[in-house]
Amino acid sequence: MKYAYVYVLDTMADWELGWVTAQLNSGQYFKIPGSRLPVRTVGASKRPITTMGGMTVLPDLTVDEITHDTSAILLLPGANTWTNPEHLPMIEKTKELLEQGGRVAAICGATAALADSGLLDHRPHTSNGLEYLNLFCPSYRGSAHYRDEKVVSDGNLITTGATGGLLLAREVIAMLDLFTEETLEAWYNYFNTGEERHFYALMETMQART
């Protein structure tokens, strides 16, 4: 069984991964009817964490329980507590997964955590801005590979800034090849613009699926 693992930590930005986790876990628009990609939460320990929005999350498992064989993708949210040493094992696990060809998607503060650990020194990436990384990541040496884009997909790593939740979802879904191209385009356009014509286009792709 493959899972979408979501690292959860105190002050995590609830909304940043909402688009992608809802689609992966529900399988609502998957091109294979009835399929889904279960989401499992991962913590530094099994203790409950409190999100920025005040919600309590009890992790399903701990970092050491993640394996490359069971990971479809690792999702890393933004948070104000990434500099806490208890999250170092997650950074190491991220490095391990990337080296083994595993997929990782990081948003906002998680990109800073990866940057400060050296994981972005030699690969294209983006974040909340180059100055943001230079300011908050004293060990960052990857400015030559920074891309001033809203989202960057580099092989098995996706990075985006704080406002890139919908874009992150689109890139993750595309990377995992879960929607048809027509469904993904209509889904993204509808939620990006709110125009009803894209909703009808999305429904048409669902009819075509069956």
GULUM-52683 format. One record per residue: x, y, z of N, C-alpha, C, O in turn; residue in one letter. Coordinates in Angstrom, 1 decimal. Layout:
N
ROTOR      n_X      n_Y      n_Z     ca_X     ca_Y     ca_Z      c_X      c_Y      c_Z      o_X      o_Y      o_Z   aa
ROTOR        X        Y        Z        X        Y        Z        X        Y        Z        X        Y        Z    a
...
***
This chain:
210
ROTOR      n_X      n_Y      n_Z     ca_X     ca_Y     ca_Z      c_X      c_Y      c_Z      o_X      o_Y      o_Z   aa
ROTOR      0.8     -1.2      0.0      0.0      0.0      0.0      0.9      1.3      0.0      1.8      1.3      0.8    m
ROTOR      0.5      2.2     -0.9      1.2      3.5     -0.9      0.4      4.5     -0.2     -0.8      4.5     -0.2    k
ROTOR      1.1      5.5      0.4      0.4      6.5      1.1      1.0      7.9      0.8      2.1      8.0      0.3    y
ROTOR      0.2      8.9      1.0      0.6     10.3      0.9      0.9     10.7      2.4      0.0     10.8      3.2    a
ROTOR      2.1     10.9      2.7      2.5     11.2      4.1      2.5     12.7      4.3      3.1     13.4      3.5    y
ROTOR      1.9     13.2      5.3      1.9     14.6      5.7      2.6     14.8      7.0      2.1     14.3      8.0    v
ROTOR      3.6     15.6      7.0      4.3     15.8      8.3      3.5     16.9      9.0      3.2     18.0      8.4    y
ROTOR      3.2     16.7     10.3      2.4     17.6     11.0      3.3     18.1     12.2      3.9     17.3     12.9    v
ROTOR      3.2     19.4     12.5      4.0     20.0     13.5      3.3     21.2     14.1      2.5     21.8     13.4    l
ROTOR      3.6     21.6     15.3      2.9     22.7     15.9      3.1     24.0     15.0      4.1     24.2     14.5    d
ROTOR      2.0     24.7     14.9      1.9     25.9     14.2      1.8     25.7     12.7      1.9     26.6     11.9    t
ROTOR      1.6     24.4     12.2      1.5     24.2     10.8      0.4     25.0     10.2     -0.7     25.1     10.8    m
ROTOR      0.6     25.5      9.0     -0.4     26.2      8.3     -1.5     25.3      7.7     -1.3     24.6      6.7    a
ROTOR     -2.6     25.2      8.4     -3.7     24.3      8.0     -4.0     24.3      6.6     -4.2     23.2      5.9    d
ROTOR     -4.1     25.5      6.0     -4.7     25.6      4.7     -3.8     25.3      3.5     -4.3     25.0      2.4    w
ROTOR     -2.5     25.3      3.8     -1.6     25.1      2.7     -1.6     23.8      1.9     -1.4     23.7      0.7    e
ROTOR     -2.0     22.7      2.6     -2.0     21.4      2.0     -3.5     20.9      1.8     -3.7     19.8      1.4    l
ROTOR     -4.4     21.8      2.1     -5.8     21.4      2.1     -6.3     20.9      0.7     -7.0     20.0      0.5    g
ROTOR     -5.8     21.7     -0.4     -6.2     21.3     -1.7     -5.8     19.9     -2.1     -6.5     19.1     -2.6    w
ROTOR     -4.5     19.7     -1.8     -3.9     18.4     -2.3     -4.4     17.2     -1.4     -4.7     16.1     -2.0    v
ROTOR     -4.4     17.4     -0.1     -4.8     16.2      0.7     -6.3     15.8      0.5     -6.6     14.6      0.4    t
ROTOR     -7.2     16.8      0.2     -8.6     16.4      0.0     -8.7     15.6     -1.3     -9.5     14.7     -1.4    a
ROTOR     -7.9     16.0     -2.3     -8.0     15.3     -3.6     -7.4     13.9     -3.5     -7.9     12.9     -4.1    q
ROTOR     -6.2     13.8     -2.9     -5.6     12.5     -2.8     -6.4     11.5     -2.0     -6.6     10.4     -2.4    l
ROTOR     -6.9     12.0     -0.8     -7.5     11.0      0.1     -8.9     10.6     -0.4     -9.4      9.5     -0.2    n
ROTOR     -9.6     11.5     -1.1    -11.0     11.2     -1.6    -11.0     10.5     -2.9    -11.9      9.7     -3.2    s
ROTOR    -10.0     10.8     -3.8    -10.0     10.2     -5.1    -11.2     10.6     -6.0    -11.5     10.0     -6.9    g
ROTOR    -11.8     11.8     -5.6    -13.0     12.2     -6.2    -12.9     12.3     -7.8    -13.8     12.0     -8.5    q
ROTOR    -11.7     12.8     -8.2    -11.6     13.1     -9.7    -10.5     12.2    -10.3    -10.0     12.4    -11.4    y
ROTOR    -10.1     11.1     -9.6     -9.1     10.2    -10.1     -9.6      9.6    -11.5    -10.8      9.3    -11.7    f
ROTOR     -8.6      9.3    -12.3     -9.0      8.8    -13.6     -9.4      7.3    -13.5    -10.0      6.7    -14.4    k
ROTOR     -9.0      6.7    -12.4     -9.4      5.3    -12.2    -10.5      5.3    -11.1    -10.2      5.5     -9.9    i
ROTOR    -11.8      5.1    -11.5    -12.9      5.3    -10.6    -12.8      4.3     -9.4    -12.4      3.2     -9.5    p
ROTOR    -13.1      4.9     -8.2    -13.0      4.1     -7.0    -11.7      4.0     -6.3    -11.5      3.4     -5.2    g
ROTOR    -10.7      4.6     -6.9     -9.3      4.5     -6.3     -9.1      5.8     -5.5     -9.8      6.8     -5.7    s
ROTOR     -8.1      5.8     -4.7     -7.7      6.9     -3.8     -6.3      6.7     -3.3     -5.8      5.6     -3.4    r
ROTOR     -5.7      7.8     -2.8     -4.4      7.7     -2.2     -4.5      8.1     -0.8     -4.5      9.3     -0.5    l
ROTOR     -4.6      7.1      0.2     -4.8      7.5      1.6     -3.7      8.4      2.1     -2.5      8.3      1.8    p
ROTOR     -4.2      9.4      2.9     -3.3     10.3      3.6     -3.0      9.9      5.0     -4.0      9.6      5.7    v
ROTOR     -1.8      9.9      5.4     -1.4      9.5      6.8     -0.6     10.6      7.3      0.3     11.1      6.7    r
ROTOR     -0.9     11.0      8.6     -0.1     12.1      9.2      1.1     11.5     10.0      1.0     10.5     10.6    t
ROTOR      2.2     12.3      9.9      3.4     11.8     10.5      3.9     12.9     11.5      3.9     14.1     11.1    v
ROTOR      4.3     12.5     12.7      4.8     13.5     13.6      6.2     13.1     14.1      6.7     12.0     13.9    g
ROTOR      6.9     14.1     14.8      8.2     13.9     15.4      8.0     12.8     16.5      8.9     12.1     16.8    a
ROTOR      6.8     12.8     17.1      6.4     11.8     18.1      4.9     11.6     17.9      4.3     12.1     17.0    s
ROTOR      4.3     10.8     18.8      2.9     10.5     18.7      2.1     11.5     19.4      0.8     11.4     19.5    k
ROTOR      2.7     12.5     20.0      2.0     13.5     20.8      1.1     14.3     19.9      1.5     14.5     18.7    r
ROTOR      0.0     14.8     20.3     -0.9     15.7     19.5     -0.1     17.0     19.1      0.7     17.5     20.0    p
ROTOR     -0.4     17.5     18.0      0.1     18.9     17.6     -1.0     19.8     17.5     -2.2     19.4     17.2    i
ROTOR     -0.8     21.1     17.5     -1.8     22.1     17.4     -1.4     23.0     16.2     -0.4     23.6     16.1    t
ROTOR     -2.3     23.0     15.2     -2.1     23.8     14.0     -2.2     25.3     14.2     -2.6     25.7     15.3    t
ROTOR     -1.8     26.1     13.2     -2.0     27.5     13.4     -3.4     27.9     13.5     -3.7     28.9     14.2    m
ROTOR     -4.3     27.1     13.0     -5.7     27.4     13.1     -6.3     26.9     14.4     -7.6     27.0     14.6    g
ROTOR     -5.5     26.3     15.3     -6.0     25.9     16.6     -6.6     24.5     16.6     -7.2     24.0     17.6    g
ROTOR     -6.4     23.7     15.5     -6.9     22.3     15.4     -5.9     21.4     16.0     -4.7     21.6     15.8    m
ROTOR     -6.4     20.4     16.7     -5.5     19.3     17.2     -5.4     18.2     16.3     -6.4     17.6     15.8    t
ROTOR     -4.2     17.7     16.0     -4.0     16.6     15.1     -3.1     15.6     15.8     -2.1     15.9     16.4    v
ROTOR     -3.6     14.3     15.8     -2.9     13.2     16.4     -2.2     12.4     15.3     -2.9     11.8     14.5    l
ROTOR     -0.8     12.5     15.3     -0.1     11.8     14.2     -0.5     10.3     14.1     -0.6      9.6     15.1    p
ROTOR     -0.6      9.8     12.9     -0.8      8.4     12.7      0.5      7.5     13.0      0.4      6.4     13.4    d
ROTOR      1.6      8.1     12.7      2.9      7.4     12.8      4.0      8.4     13.0      3.8      9.6     12.9    l
ROTOR      5.2      7.9     13.3      6.4      8.7     13.5      7.3      8.6     12.3      7.1      7.7     11.4    t
ROTOR      8.3      9.5     12.2      9.1      9.6     11.1      9.8      8.3     10.8     10.0      8.0      9.6    v
ROTOR     10.3      7.6     11.7     11.0      6.4     11.5     10.2      5.3     10.9     10.7      4.3     10.4    d
ROTOR      8.9      5.4     10.8      8.0      4.4     10.2      7.8      4.6      8.8      7.2      3.8      8.1    e
ROTOR      8.2      5.8      8.2      8.1      6.0      6.8      9.2      5.2      6.0     10.3      5.2      6.4    i
ROTOR      8.8      4.6      5.0      9.7      3.9      4.1      9.5      4.3      2.6      8.4      4.8      2.3    t
ROTOR     10.5      4.2      1.8     10.4      4.5      0.4      9.4      3.7     -0.3      8.7      4.2     -1.1    h
ROTOR      9.3      2.4      0.1      8.4      1.5     -0.5      6.9      1.8     -0.3      6.0      1.5     -1.1    d
ROTOR      6.6      2.5      0.9      5.2      2.8      1.2      4.9      4.3      0.9      3.7      4.7      1.1    t
ROTOR      5.9      5.1      0.5      5.6      6.5      0.3      5.4      6.8     -1.2      6.2      6.7     -2.0    s
ROTOR      4.1      7.3     -1.5      3.8      7.8     -2.8      4.3      9.2     -2.9      4.9      9.6     -4.0    a
ROTOR      4.2     10.0     -1.8      4.7     11.3     -1.8      4.8     11.8     -0.3      3.9     11.4      0.5    i
ROTOR      5.7     12.6      0.0      5.8     13.2      1.3      5.5     14.7      1.2      6.1     15.4      0.4    l
ROTOR      4.5     15.2      1.9      4.0     16.6      1.9      4.5     17.3      3.1      4.2     16.9      4.2    l
ROTOR      5.2     18.4      2.9      5.8     19.2      4.0      5.1     20.6      4.1      5.3     21.3      3.1    l
ROTOR      4.4     20.9      5.1      3.7     22.2      5.2      4.6     23.3      5.8      5.6     23.0      6.4    p
ROTOR      4.1     24.5      5.7      4.7     25.6      6.3      4.4     25.6      7.8      3.3     25.1      8.2    g
ROTOR      5.2     26.2      8.6      5.0     26.3     10.1      6.1     27.2     10.7      7.1     27.5     10.0    a
ROTOR      5.8     27.7     11.8      6.8     28.6     12.5      7.8     27.9     13.4      8.6     28.5     14.0    n
ROTOR      7.7     26.6     13.4      8.5     25.8     14.4      9.5     24.9     13.7     10.0     23.9     14.3    t
ROTOR      9.8     25.1     12.4     10.7     24.2     11.7     12.1     24.2     12.3     12.8     23.2     12.1    w
ROTOR     12.5     25.2     13.0     13.8     25.3     13.5     14.0     24.5     14.8     15.1     24.4     15.3    t
ROTOR     12.9     24.0     15.3     13.0     23.1     16.5     13.8     21.9     16.2     13.5     21.2     15.2    n
ROTOR     14.8     21.5     17.0     15.7     20.4     16.7     14.9     19.0     16.5     15.4     18.1     15.9    p
ROTOR     13.7     19.0     17.1     12.9     17.7     17.0     12.6     17.4     15.6     12.2     16.3     15.3    e
ROTOR     12.7     18.4     14.7     12.3     18.1     13.3     13.5     17.7     12.4     13.3     17.4     11.2    h
ROTOR     14.7     17.6     13.0     15.8     17.2     12.2     15.7     15.8     11.6     16.1     15.6     10.5    l
ROTOR     15.1     14.8     12.3     14.9     13.5     11.7     14.0     13.6     10.5     14.2     12.8      9.6    p
ROTOR     13.0     14.5     10.4     12.2     14.6      9.2     13.0     15.2      8.1     12.8     14.7      6.9    m
ROTOR     13.9     16.1      8.3     14.8     16.6      7.3     15.7     15.5      6.8     15.9     15.3      5.6    i
ROTOR     16.2     14.7      7.7     17.0     13.5      7.2     16.2     12.5      6.4     16.7     12.0      5.5    e
ROTOR     15.0     12.3      6.9     14.1     11.4      6.1     13.8     11.9      4.7     13.7     11.2      3.8    k
ROTOR     13.6     13.2      4.6     13.4     13.8      3.3     14.6     13.6      2.4     14.4     13.3      1.3    t
ROTOR     15.8     13.9      3.0     17.0     13.6      2.2     17.1     12.2      1.7     17.4     11.9      0.6    k
ROTOR     16.8     11.3      2.6     16.8      9.9      2.3     15.9      9.5      1.2     16.2      8.8      0.2    e
ROTOR     14.6     10.0      1.3     13.6      9.7      0.3     14.0     10.3     -1.1     13.9      9.6     -2.1    l
ROTOR     14.5     11.5     -1.1     14.9     12.1     -2.4     16.1     11.4     -3.0     16.1     11.2     -4.2    l
ROTOR     17.0     10.9     -2.2     18.1     10.2     -2.8     17.7      8.8     -3.3     18.3      8.3     -4.2    e
ROTOR     16.6      8.3     -2.8     16.1      7.0     -3.3     15.1      7.1     -4.4     14.5      6.2     -4.9    q
ROTOR     14.9      8.4     -4.8     13.9      8.6     -5.9     12.5      8.9     -5.4     11.6      9.0     -6.2    g
ROTOR     12.3      9.0     -4.1     11.0      9.3     -3.6     10.6     10.7     -3.9     11.4     11.6     -4.1    g
ROTOR      9.3     10.9     -3.9      8.7     12.3     -4.2      8.4     13.1     -3.0      8.0     12.5     -1.9    r
ROTOR      8.7     14.4     -3.1      8.5     15.3     -1.9      8.0     16.6     -2.5      8.3     17.1     -3.5    v
ROTOR      7.0     17.2     -1.7      6.5     18.5     -2.0      6.5     19.4     -0.8      6.1     18.9      0.3    a
ROTOR      7.1     20.5     -0.9      7.3     21.4      0.2      6.7     22.8     -0.1      6.9     23.3     -1.2    a
ROTOR      6.1     23.4      0.9      5.5     24.7      0.7      5.9     25.7      1.9      6.1     25.2      3.0    i
ROTOR      6.1     26.9      1.5      6.4     28.0      2.5      7.5     27.7      3.5      8.6     27.5      3.0    c
ROTOR      7.2     27.6      4.8      8.3     27.4      5.8      9.0     26.1      5.6     10.2     26.0      6.0    g
ROTOR      8.4     25.1      5.0      9.1     23.9      4.8     10.2     24.0      3.8     11.3     23.3      3.9    a
ROTOR     10.1     24.9      2.8     11.1     25.2      1.8     12.3     25.8      2.6     13.5     25.5      2.2    t
ROTOR     12.1     26.6      3.5     13.2     27.2      4.3     13.9     26.1      5.1     15.1     26.2      5.2    a
ROTOR     13.2     25.2      5.7     13.8     24.1      6.4     14.7     23.3      5.5     15.8     22.9      5.9    a
ROTOR     14.2     23.0      4.3     15.1     22.3      3.3     16.3     23.1      2.9     17.4     22.6      2.7    l
ROTOR     16.0     24.4      2.7     17.1     25.3      2.2     18.2     25.4      3.3     19.4     25.3      2.9    a
ROTOR     17.8     25.5      4.5     18.8     25.6      5.6     19.6     24.4      5.8     20.7     24.4      6.4    d
ROTOR     19.0     23.2      5.4     19.7     22.0      5.6     20.6     21.6      4.4     21.3     20.6      4.4    s
ROTOR     20.6     22.4      3.4     21.4     22.2      2.2     20.8     21.4      1.1     21.4     21.1      0.1    g
ROTOR     19.5     21.0      1.3     18.9     20.1      0.3     18.5     20.9     -1.0     18.2     20.3     -2.0    l
ROTOR     18.5     22.2     -0.9     18.2     23.0     -2.1     19.4     23.7     -2.8     19.3     24.5     -3.7    l
ROTOR     20.6     23.3     -2.3     21.8     24.0     -2.7     22.1     23.7     -4.2     22.8     24.5     -4.9    d
ROTOR     21.7     22.5     -4.7     22.1     22.1     -6.0     20.9     21.7     -7.0     21.1     21.0     -7.9    h
ROTOR     19.7     22.2     -6.6     18.6     21.8     -7.5     17.7     23.0     -7.6     17.5     23.8     -6.7    r
ROTOR     17.0     23.2     -8.8     16.1     24.3     -9.0     14.9     24.3     -7.9     14.4     23.2     -7.6    p
ROTOR     14.6     25.4     -7.4     13.6     25.5     -6.4     13.0     26.9     -6.3     13.5     27.8     -6.9    h
ROTOR     11.9     27.1     -5.6     11.4     28.4     -5.3     10.9     28.4     -3.8     11.0     27.4     -3.1    t
ROTOR     10.4     29.6     -3.4     10.0     29.7     -2.0      9.2     31.0     -1.9      8.5     31.4     -2.9    s
ROTOR      9.2     31.6     -0.8      8.5     32.9     -0.6      9.3     34.1     -1.2      8.9     35.3     -1.0    n
ROTOR     10.4     33.8     -1.7     11.3     34.8     -2.3     12.8     34.5     -1.9     13.0     33.9     -0.9    g
ROTOR     13.7     34.9     -2.8     15.1     34.6     -2.5     15.6     35.3     -1.2     16.3     34.8     -0.5    l
ROTOR     15.1     36.6     -1.0     15.5     37.3      0.2     15.0     36.6      1.4     15.6     36.6      2.5    e
ROTOR     13.8     36.0      1.3     13.3     35.2      2.5     14.2     34.1      2.9     14.5     33.9      4.0    y
ROTOR     14.7     33.4      1.9     15.6     32.3      2.2     17.0     32.8      2.7     17.5     32.3      3.7    l
ROTOR     17.5     33.9      2.1     18.7     34.4      2.6     18.6     35.0      4.0     19.6     34.9      4.8    n
ROTOR     17.4     35.5      4.3     17.2     36.1      5.7     17.1     35.0      6.8     17.6     35.2      7.9    l
ROTOR     16.3     34.0      6.4     16.0     33.0      7.5     16.8     31.7      7.5     16.6     30.9      8.3    f
ROTOR     17.6     31.6      6.5     18.4     30.3      6.3     19.9     30.6      6.2     20.4     30.7      5.1    c
ROTOR     20.5     30.8      7.4     22.0     31.1      7.4     22.9     30.1      6.7     24.0     30.5      6.2    p
ROTOR     22.4     28.9      6.5     23.3     27.9      5.9     23.0     27.7      4.4     23.6     26.9      3.7    s
ROTOR     22.0     28.5      3.9     21.6     28.3      2.5     22.6     28.8      1.5     23.2     29.9      1.7    y
ROTOR     22.9     27.9      0.5     23.9     28.2     -0.5     23.4     27.9     -1.9     24.1     27.7     -2.8    r
ROTOR     22.1     28.0     -2.0     21.5     27.6     -3.3     20.9     28.7     -4.1     20.1     28.5     -5.0    g
ROTOR     21.3     29.9     -3.9     20.7     31.1     -4.6     20.9     31.0     -6.1     20.0     31.5     -6.8    s
ROTOR     21.9     30.4     -6.6     22.1     30.2     -8.0     21.0     29.4     -8.7     20.8     29.4     -9.9    a
ROTOR     20.4     28.5     -7.9     19.4     27.6     -8.4     17.9     28.1     -8.0     17.0     27.4     -8.3    h
ROTOR     17.8     29.3     -7.5     16.5     29.8     -7.1     15.8     30.3     -8.4     16.4     30.9     -9.2    y
ROTOR     14.5     29.9     -8.5     13.7     30.4     -9.6     12.6     31.3     -9.1     11.9     30.9     -8.2    r
ROTOR     12.5     32.4     -9.7     11.5     33.4     -9.3     10.1     33.0    -10.0      9.6     33.8    -10.8    d
ROTOR      9.6     31.9     -9.6      8.4     31.4    -10.1      7.5     30.9     -9.0      7.9     30.8     -7.8    e
ROTOR      6.2     30.8     -9.3      5.2     30.5     -8.2      5.3     29.0     -7.7      5.1     28.8     -6.6    k
ROTOR      5.7     28.1     -8.6      5.9     26.7     -8.2      7.0     26.2     -9.1      7.1     26.5    -10.3    v
ROTOR      7.9     25.3     -8.6      8.9     24.7     -9.3      8.9     23.2     -9.1      8.9     22.7     -8.0    v
ROTOR      8.8     22.4    -10.2      8.9     21.0    -10.1     10.2     20.5    -10.7     10.4     20.7    -11.9    s
ROTOR     11.0     20.0     -9.9     12.3     19.5    -10.4     12.5     18.0    -10.1     12.9     17.6     -9.0    d
ROTOR     12.1     17.2    -11.1     12.2     15.8    -10.9     11.3     15.3     -9.9     10.1     15.3    -10.1    g
ROTOR     11.8     14.9     -8.7     10.9     14.4     -7.7     10.7     15.3     -6.5     10.2     14.9     -5.5    n
ROTOR     11.0     16.6     -6.7     10.8     17.6     -5.7     10.0     18.8     -6.2     10.3     19.3     -7.3    l
ROTOR      8.9     19.1     -5.5      8.1     20.3     -5.8      8.2     21.3     -4.7      8.1     21.0     -3.5    i
ROTOR      8.5     22.6     -5.1      8.5     23.6     -4.1      7.6     24.8     -4.5      7.4     25.0     -5.7    t
ROTOR      7.1     25.5     -3.5      6.3     26.7     -3.7      6.2     27.5     -2.5      6.7     27.1     -1.4    t
ROTOR      5.7     28.8     -2.7      5.7     29.7     -1.5      4.3     29.6     -0.8      3.5     28.7     -1.1    g
ROTOR      4.1     30.5      0.1      2.9     30.5      1.0      1.6     30.5      0.3      0.6     30.0      0.7    a
ROTOR      1.6     31.2     -0.9      0.3     31.3     -1.6      0.1     30.2     -2.7     -0.8     30.3     -3.5    t
ROTOR      1.0     29.2     -2.7      1.0     28.2     -3.8      0.3     26.9     -3.5      0.6     25.9     -4.1    g
ROTOR     -0.7     26.9     -2.6     -1.3     25.7     -2.2     -2.1     25.0     -3.4     -1.9     23.8     -3.6    g
ROTOR     -2.8     25.8     -4.2     -3.5     25.2     -5.3     -2.5     24.7     -6.4     -2.7     23.7     -7.0    l
ROTOR     -1.5     25.5     -6.6     -0.5     25.1     -7.6      0.3     23.9     -7.2      0.5     23.0     -8.0    l
ROTOR      0.5     23.8     -5.9      1.2     22.6     -5.4      0.3     21.4     -5.6      0.8     20.3     -6.0    l
ROTOR     -1.0     21.5     -5.4     -1.9     20.4     -5.6     -1.9     20.0     -7.1     -1.8     18.8     -7.4    a
ROTOR     -1.9     20.9     -7.9     -1.9     20.6     -9.4     -0.6     19.8     -9.7     -0.7     18.9    -10.5    r
ROTOR      0.6     20.3     -9.2      1.8     19.7     -9.6      1.9     18.3     -9.0      2.5     17.3     -9.6    e
ROTOR      1.4     18.1     -7.8      1.5     16.8     -7.1      0.6     15.8     -7.9      1.0     14.7     -8.2    v
ROTOR     -0.6     16.2     -8.2     -1.6     15.4     -9.0     -1.0     15.0    -10.3     -1.1     13.8    -10.8    i
ROTOR     -0.3     15.9    -11.0      0.3     15.7    -12.3      1.5     14.7    -12.1      1.6     13.8    -12.9    a
ROTOR      2.3     14.9    -11.1      3.5     14.1    -10.9      3.1     12.6    -10.6      3.7     11.7    -11.1    m
ROTOR      2.0     12.5     -9.9      1.5     11.1     -9.5      0.6     10.5    -10.6      0.2      9.4    -10.5    l
ROTOR      0.3     11.3    -11.7     -0.5     10.9    -12.8     -1.9     10.3    -12.3     -2.3      9.2    -12.7    d
ROTOR     -2.6     11.1    -11.5     -3.9     10.6    -10.9     -5.1     11.1    -11.7     -6.1     10.4    -11.7    l
ROTOR     -5.1     12.2    -12.3     -6.2     12.7    -13.1     -5.8     12.6    -14.6     -4.7     12.5    -14.9    f
ROTOR     -6.9     12.6    -15.4     -6.6     12.8    -16.8     -6.1     14.2    -17.0     -6.4     15.1    -16.2    t
ROTOR     -5.4     14.5    -18.1     -5.0     15.8    -18.4     -6.2     16.8    -18.5     -6.1     17.9    -18.0    e
ROTOR     -7.3     16.4    -19.1     -8.4     17.2    -19.2     -9.1     17.5    -17.9     -9.5     18.6    -17.6    e
ROTOR     -9.1     16.5    -17.0     -9.7     16.7    -15.7     -8.9     17.7    -14.9     -9.4     18.6    -14.2    t
ROTOR     -7.6     17.5    -14.9     -6.7     18.3    -14.1     -6.8     19.8    -14.6     -6.8     20.7    -13.8    l
ROTOR     -6.8     20.0    -15.9     -6.9     21.3    -16.4     -8.2     22.0    -16.0     -8.2     23.2    -15.5    e
ROTOR     -9.3     21.3    -16.1    -10.6     21.9    -15.7    -10.7     22.1    -14.2    -11.2     23.1    -13.8    a
ROTOR    -10.2     21.1    -13.5    -10.2     21.3    -12.0     -9.4     22.5    -11.5     -9.9     23.3    -10.7    w
ROTOR     -8.2     22.6    -12.1     -7.4     23.8    -11.7     -8.0     25.1    -12.1     -8.0     26.0    -11.4    y
ROTOR     -8.5     25.1    -13.3     -9.0     26.4    -13.9    -10.3     26.8    -13.1    -10.5     28.0    -12.8    n
ROTOR    -11.1     25.8    -12.7    -12.3     26.2    -11.9    -11.9     26.7    -10.5    -12.4     27.8    -10.2    y
ROTOR    -11.1     26.1     -9.8    -10.7     26.6     -8.5     -9.8     27.8     -8.5     -9.7     28.5     -7.5    f
ROTOR     -9.1     28.0     -9.6     -8.3     29.2     -9.7     -9.1     30.4    -10.1     -8.7     31.5     -9.7    n
ROTOR    -10.1     30.2    -10.9    -10.9     31.4    -11.4    -12.3     31.5    -10.8    -12.8     32.6    -10.7    t
ROTOR    -12.9     30.4    -10.5    -14.3     30.4    -10.0    -15.3     30.5    -11.1    -16.5     30.6    -10.8    g
ROTOR    -14.8     30.4    -12.4    -15.8     30.5    -13.5    -16.5     29.2    -13.7    -15.9     28.2    -13.8    e
ROTOR    -17.8     29.3    -13.8    -18.7     28.1    -13.9    -18.4     27.3    -15.1    -18.7     26.1    -15.1    e
ROTOR    -17.9     27.9    -16.2    -17.7     27.1    -17.4    -16.6     26.0    -17.2    -16.7     25.0    -17.8    r
ROTOR    -15.7     26.3    -16.3    -14.7     25.3    -16.0    -15.3     24.2    -15.1    -14.8     23.0    -15.2    h
ROTOR    -16.3     24.5    -14.3    -16.9     23.5    -13.5    -17.7     22.5    -14.5    -17.6     21.3    -14.3    f
ROTOR    -18.4     23.1    -15.4    -19.1     22.2    -16.4    -18.1     21.4    -17.2    -18.3     20.2    -17.5    y
ROTOR    -16.9     22.0    -17.5    -15.9     21.2    -18.2    -15.4     20.1    -17.4    -15.1     19.0    -17.9    a
ROTOR    -15.3     20.3    -16.1    -14.8     19.3    -15.2    -15.8     18.2    -15.1    -15.4     17.0    -15.1    l
ROTOR    -17.1     18.5    -15.0    -18.1     17.5    -15.0    -18.1     16.6    -16.3    -18.4     15.4    -16.2    m
ROTOR    -17.9     17.3    -17.4    -17.8     16.6    -18.7    -16.7     15.5    -18.7    -16.8     14.5    -19.2    e
ROTOR    -15.6     15.9    -18.1    -14.5     15.0    -18.1    -14.8     13.8    -17.2    -14.3     12.7    -17.4    t
ROTOR    -15.6     14.0    -16.2    -16.0     12.9    -15.3    -17.0     11.9    -16.1    -16.9     10.7    -15.9    m
ROTOR    -17.8     12.5    -16.9    -18.7     11.7    -17.7    -18.0     10.8    -18.7    -18.3      9.7    -18.9    q
ROTOR    -16.9     11.5    -19.3    -16.1     10.8    -20.2    -15.3      9.6    -19.6    -15.0      8.6    -20.2    a
ROTOR    -15.0      9.8    -18.3    -14.3      8.8    -17.6    -15.1      7.5    -17.5    -14.5      6.4    -17.6    r
ROTOR    -16.4      7.6    -17.4    -17.2      6.4    -17.2    -17.7      5.9    -18.6    -18.4      4.9    -18.6    t
***
